[in-house]
């Protein structure tokens, strides 16, 4: 691994995404990508007695699916990198308690999917691990209770609000050749453009996404069209036009190949306000859909930039603005067969 510029890691030739696993809730199952997911539940409890246990079940299911595809067990994994949106990344903590894999808790809000994947790839590339599992989860009801209003309250939301994805995604990273190679990652900087509205995360996160994309392109020397897709995590219908505008002002045009996971997740007629969000948003779209597109040859090279709002309820009550971050990872197709 070598450092390109200030914030981009260029990995060696032997860092691969070997397998992935996904688990989702009912709204996600009914969306346009529903057939791409491994485990699907038709109700939010996911056969558990409360929302938090449901989210834990989703993360466990995604990891099980990921490892089953690779024909591996927990004992074959060196490190487990995981995070979620709940206080003290409690979902990941309790899953780690059960699987007994050496654990590093990771938090970057909804950017955690690519943060954990980037760090996992760095550990493998540096020789500090043979196999790493990176996983994230989110749940609409747990996020609503912690960050907004309990669902039972029935509070109304503006059209700028996003809908937290109920789901989880896991990825196995190792030096064992497979159909997808992890070639580079750009670690984002915290950006804050003064947005204070927790119901408008898209506007808050767009500057962080633009900053990371611009830094990645500058430090790698690549043009936007080097990638089949530049995919953001959950900027939604509000933030997606803003990131394109901000980059255009810097002379960078991503209008032809930009997609947003929050807009890919649901059908237009599903009631999700401005689109999907949450840790699982970028994770299930990437690990469930985009990896299959890479495997099939429909895509050759993609840059996935997961975006996160680094707030908590106390900061919002104190009228603080919302700091945000974005981390990018490049995935490339190879000639191997994905397990």
C-alpha positions as CSV (number, residue, x, y, z in Angstrom):
1,X,0.0,0.0,0.0
2,X,1.2,3.5,-0.7
3,X,-0.2,7.0,0.1
4,X,-1.3,9.1,-2.9
5,X,-1.3,12.8,-1.9
6,X,-2.7,13.5,1.5
7,X,-5.7,11.1,1.9
8,X,-5.8,8.3,-0.6
9,X,-4.6,4.8,-0.2
10,X,-3.4,2.9,-3.2
11,X,-3.6,-0.9,-2.4
12,X,-1.4,-3.6,-3.9
13,X,-2.5,-6.2,-6.4
14,X,-3.7,-8.7,-3.8
15,X,-6.7,-7.1,-2.0
16,X,-10.0,-8.7,-3.0
17,X,-13.6,-8.6,-2.0
18,X,-14.3,-12.3,-1.7
19,X,-17.9,-12.4,-0.8
20,X,-20.8,-10.3,0.5
21,X,-24.0,-10.8,2.5
22,X,-27.1,-8.7,2.8
23,X,-30.3,-8.8,4.9
24,X,-33.2,-6.3,4.5
25,X,-36.6,-5.4,5.9
26,X,-40.0,-5.2,4.1
27,X,-39.7,-1.9,2.3
28,X,-36.3,-2.8,0.9
29,X,-37.5,-6.2,-0.2
30,X,-40.3,-4.5,-2.1
31,X,-38.0,-2.0,-3.8
32,X,-36.5,-2.3,-7.3
33,X,-33.4,-4.1,-5.9
34,X,-35.3,-6.6,-3.7
35,X,-34.3,-9.7,-5.7
36,X,-30.6,-8.9,-5.2
37,X,-30.7,-9.3,-1.4
38,X,-29.8,-12.6,0.4
39,X,-32.2,-12.5,3.4
40,X,-35.5,-10.7,3.4
41,X,-38.0,-10.1,6.2
42,X,-41.6,-9.1,5.6
43,X,-42.0,-7.2,8.9
44,X,-39.8,-4.8,10.9
45,X,-39.4,-7.1,13.9
46,X,-37.5,-9.7,11.8
47,X,-38.9,-12.4,14.0
48,X,-37.5,-10.7,17.2
49,X,-39.3,-9.1,20.1
50,X,-38.0,-5.5,19.7
51,X,-36.4,-3.2,17.2
52,X,-32.9,-3.4,18.5
53,X,-32.9,-7.2,18.5
54,X,-34.2,-7.0,14.9
55,X,-31.3,-4.9,13.8
56,X,-28.9,-7.3,15.5
57,X,-30.6,-10.1,13.6
58,X,-30.0,-8.3,10.3
59,X,-26.3,-7.9,10.9
60,X,-25.9,-11.5,12.1
61,X,-27.8,-12.7,9.0
62,X,-25.6,-10.6,6.6
63,X,-22.4,-12.0,8.2
64,X,-23.7,-15.6,8.1
65,X,-24.6,-15.2,4.4
66,X,-21.2,-13.7,3.6
67,X,-19.3,-16.4,5.3
68,X,-21.5,-19.2,3.9
69,X,-20.8,-18.1,0.4
70,X,-17.0,-18.2,1.1
71,X,-17.4,-21.6,2.9
72,X,-15.7,-20.1,6.0
73,X,-16.6,-19.9,9.7
74,X,-16.0,-17.3,12.3
75,X,-12.8,-19.0,13.4
76,X,-11.3,-18.3,9.9
77,X,-11.6,-14.5,10.3
78,X,-8.9,-12.5,11.9
79,X,-10.8,-9.3,12.5
80,X,-14.4,-8.1,12.5
81,X,-14.9,-4.4,11.7
82,X,-18.4,-3.2,12.2
83,X,-20.6,-0.2,13.1
84,X,-24.1,1.1,13.2
85,X,-26.1,4.2,14.1
86,X,-27.1,3.4,17.7
87,X,-25.3,4.8,20.7
88,X,-21.9,3.2,21.3
89,X,-22.4,1.1,18.1
90,X,-24.3,-1.2,20.3
91,X,-25.6,-3.5,17.5
92,X,-22.0,-4.2,16.4
93,X,-20.9,-4.7,20.0
94,X,-23.5,-7.4,20.7
95,X,-22.9,-9.2,17.4
96,X,-19.2,-9.2,18.2
97,X,-20.0,-10.7,21.6
98,X,-21.7,-13.6,19.9
99,X,-19.3,-14.3,17.0
100,X,-16.1,-14.0,19.1
101,X,-14.0,-12.6,16.2
102,X,-11.4,-10.0,17.3
103,X,-13.4,-6.8,17.0
104,X,-12.8,-3.2,16.1
105,X,-15.9,-1.0,16.4
106,X,-16.1,1.7,13.7
107,X,-18.3,4.8,13.5
108,X,-18.8,7.2,10.7
109,X,-22.6,7.4,10.8
110,X,-23.8,6.4,7.3
111,X,-20.3,6.5,5.9
112,X,-19.4,3.5,8.1
113,X,-19.8,1.0,5.3
114,X,-16.9,2.3,3.2
115,X,-14.9,3.4,6.3
116,X,-14.9,-0.2,7.5
117,X,-14.2,-1.6,4.1
118,X,-11.3,0.8,3.6
119,X,-9.7,0.0,6.9
120,X,-10.3,-3.7,6.4
121,X,-8.5,-3.5,3.0
122,X,-5.6,-1.6,4.6
123,X,-5.2,-4.3,7.3
124,X,-5.1,-7.0,4.6
125,X,-2.8,-5.1,2.3
126,X,-0.4,-4.3,5.1
127,X,-0.1,-7.9,6.2
128,X,-1.9,-7.3,9.5
129,X,-4.8,-9.7,8.6
130,X,-5.4,-12.6,6.3
131,X,-9.2,-12.2,6.3
132,X,-11.4,-9.4,7.6
133,X,-15.2,-9.1,7.7
134,X,-16.6,-5.5,7.5
135,X,-20.3,-5.1,8.4
136,X,-22.8,-2.4,9.1
137,X,-26.5,-2.2,9.9
138,X,-29.4,0.3,10.4
139,X,-33.1,-0.1,11.2
140,X,-35.8,2.5,10.5
141,X,-37.5,2.1,13.8
142,X,-34.3,2.2,16.0
143,X,-33.0,5.3,14.1
144,X,-36.3,7.1,14.3
145,X,-36.4,6.5,18.1
146,X,-32.9,7.7,18.6
147,X,-32.5,10.6,16.2
148,X,-36.0,11.8,15.4
149,X,-39.3,10.9,16.9
150,X,-40.6,7.5,17.9
151,X,-42.8,6.1,15.1
152,X,-45.8,6.0,17.5
153,X,-45.6,9.8,17.9
154,X,-46.7,10.3,14.3
155,X,-44.8,13.5,13.8
156,X,-44.9,14.9,10.3
157,X,-41.8,15.3,8.2
158,X,-40.8,17.7,5.3
159,X,-40.0,16.4,1.8
160,X,-36.3,16.9,2.5
161,X,-36.3,14.1,5.1
162,X,-34.8,10.7,4.3
163,X,-36.0,7.2,5.2
164,X,-33.6,5.0,7.2
165,X,-33.0,1.7,5.4
166,X,-33.7,-1.4,7.5
167,X,-30.9,-3.8,6.6
168,X,-27.3,-4.9,7.0
169,X,-24.4,-5.6,4.7
170,X,-21.2,-7.6,5.3
171,X,-18.1,-8.0,3.1
172,X,-15.2,-10.4,3.3
173,X,-11.8,-9.0,2.4
174,X,-8.6,-11.1,1.9
175,X,-5.7,-11.8,-0.5
176,X,-7.5,-14.8,-2.0
177,X,-8.3,-13.9,-5.7
178,X,-11.9,-13.3,-6.6
179,X,-14.0,-11.4,-9.1
180,X,-13.7,-8.1,-7.4
181,X,-10.5,-6.2,-6.4
182,X,-10.3,-3.3,-4.0
183,X,-7.8,-0.9,-5.6
184,X,-7.9,2.3,-3.6
185,X,-9.7,4.3,-0.9
186,X,-9.9,8.0,-0.1
187,X,-10.5,8.9,3.6
188,X,-12.7,12.0,3.9
189,X,-12.4,15.1,6.0
190,X,-15.1,16.5,8.2
191,X,-17.0,19.3,6.5
192,X,-19.6,21.6,7.9
193,X,-21.5,24.1,5.8
194,X,-23.7,25.4,8.6
195,X,-26.8,23.2,8.0
196,X,-28.7,22.8,11.2
197,X,-31.8,21.0,10.0
198,X,-31.7,17.3,10.9
199,X,-34.5,16.7,8.4
200,X,-32.2,17.8,5.6
201,X,-29.2,15.5,5.7
202,X,-28.8,15.6,1.9
203,X,-27.9,19.3,1.9
204,X,-25.6,18.8,4.9
205,X,-23.7,15.8,3.5
206,X,-23.3,16.9,-0.1
207,X,-20.2,19.1,0.6
208,X,-18.4,16.2,2.2
209,X,-19.1,14.0,-0.7
210,X,-17.9,16.6,-3.2
211,X,-14.7,17.2,-1.2
212,X,-13.9,13.5,-1.1
213,X,-14.7,12.9,-4.8
214,X,-12.6,15.9,-5.8
215,X,-9.7,14.8,-3.6
216,X,-9.9,11.3,-4.9
217,X,-9.8,12.4,-8.5
218,X,-6.9,14.8,-7.9
219,X,-4.8,12.4,-5.9
220,X,-5.3,9.4,-8.3
221,X,-5.0,11.5,-11.4
222,X,-8.2,10.0,-12.8
223,X,-11.0,11.7,-14.6
224,X,-14.6,11.1,-13.6
225,X,-15.2,8.9,-16.7
226,X,-12.5,6.6,-15.6
227,X,-15.3,5.0,-13.5
228,X,-18.4,3.4,-14.9
229,X,-20.2,4.8,-11.8
230,X,-19.5,7.2,-9.0
231,X,-22.0,6.2,-6.4
232,X,-22.8,8.3,-3.3
233,X,-24.3,6.7,-0.2
234,X,-27.5,8.6,0.7
235,X,-27.5,12.1,-0.6
236,X,-31.1,11.5,-1.8
237,X,-33.1,13.7,-4.2
238,X,-32.0,16.8,-2.3
239,X,-28.2,16.2,-1.9
240,X,-27.6,14.6,-5.3
241,X,-28.1,17.8,-7.4
242,X,-26.0,19.7,-4.8
243,X,-22.9,17.4,-5.1
244,X,-23.0,17.7,-8.8
245,X,-23.3,21.5,-8.6
246,X,-20.4,21.8,-6.1
247,X,-18.1,19.6,-8.2
248,X,-19.1,21.4,-11.4
249,X,-17.9,24.7,-9.8
250,X,-14.5,23.0,-9.5
251,X,-14.5,21.9,-13.1
252,X,-15.5,18.3,-12.3
253,X,-18.5,16.8,-14.2
254,X,-20.0,13.6,-12.7
255,X,-23.5,14.2,-14.2
256,X,-23.2,11.3,-16.7
257,X,-22.1,8.5,-14.2
258,X,-23.3,9.6,-10.8
259,X,-25.9,7.5,-8.9
260,X,-27.1,7.6,-5.3
261,X,-27.8,4.5,-3.3
262,X,-30.7,6.4,-1.5
263,X,-32.4,6.9,-4.8
264,X,-31.7,3.3,-6.1
265,X,-33.1,1.7,-3.0
266,X,-36.8,2.4,-3.4
267,X,-39.4,2.8,-6.1
268,X,-40.7,6.4,-6.8
269,X,-44.1,5.4,-5.5
270,X,-42.8,4.2,-2.1
271,X,-43.3,6.7,0.6
272,X,-39.7,7.5,1.6
273,X,-39.6,11.3,1.3
274,X,-36.3,12.3,-0.4
275,X,-34.9,8.7,-0.5
276,X,-33.1,6.2,1.5
277,X,-30.4,6.7,4.2
278,X,-28.7,4.9,7.0
279,X,-25.6,2.7,7.3
280,X,-27.3,-0.1,5.4
281,X,-28.3,2.1,2.5
282,X,-24.9,2.2,0.8
283,X,-24.0,-1.3,2.2
284,X,-26.9,-3.3,0.8
285,X,-26.9,-1.5,-2.6
286,X,-23.2,-2.0,-3.0
287,X,-22.9,-5.5,-1.5
288,X,-26.2,-6.7,-2.9
289,X,-26.5,-5.0,-6.3
290,X,-23.3,-3.3,-7.5
291,X,-21.1,-6.3,-6.7
292,X,-23.3,-8.4,-9.0
293,X,-23.0,-5.9,-11.7
294,X,-19.2,-6.0,-11.4
295,X,-19.3,-9.8,-11.4
296,X,-21.4,-10.0,-14.5
297,X,-19.3,-7.6,-16.4
298,X,-22.0,-4.9,-16.7
299,X,-19.6,-2.7,-14.7
300,X,-15.8,-2.7,-14.7
301,X,-14.8,0.0,-12.1
302,X,-16.8,2.0,-9.6
303,X,-16.1,4.5,-6.9
304,X,-18.5,4.2,-3.9
305,X,-18.5,7.2,-1.7
306,X,-20.6,6.6,1.5
307,X,-21.7,9.8,3.3
308,X,-22.4,10.3,7.0
309,X,-23.8,13.1,9.2
310,X,-21.9,13.1,12.5
311,X,-24.6,14.5,14.8
312,X,-26.5,13.4,17.9
313,X,-29.7,14.6,19.4
314,X,-28.0,16.6,22.1
315,X,-26.1,18.7,19.5
316,X,-29.3,19.3,17.6
317,X,-31.1,20.5,20.8
318,X,-28.2,22.9,21.4
319,X,-28.6,24.3,17.9
320,X,-25.2,23.1,16.6
321,X,-24.7,22.7,12.9
322,X,-24.1,19.3,11.4
323,X,-20.6,18.1,10.6
324,X,-20.4,15.5,7.9
325,X,-18.0,13.1,6.2
326,X,-17.6,10.9,3.2
327,X,-15.2,8.0,2.5
328,X,-14.6,6.5,-0.9
329,X,-13.6,3.0,-2.0
330,X,-12.8,1.8,-5.6
331,X,-14.0,-1.7,-6.6
332,X,-12.8,-3.2,-9.9
333,X,-13.9,-6.3,-11.8
334,X,-11.4,-9.1,-12.4
335,X,-11.5,-12.3,-14.4
336,X,-12.0,-14.5,-11.3
337,X,-15.3,-16.0,-10.2
338,X,-16.9,-14.6,-7.1
339,X,-17.6,-17.2,-4.4
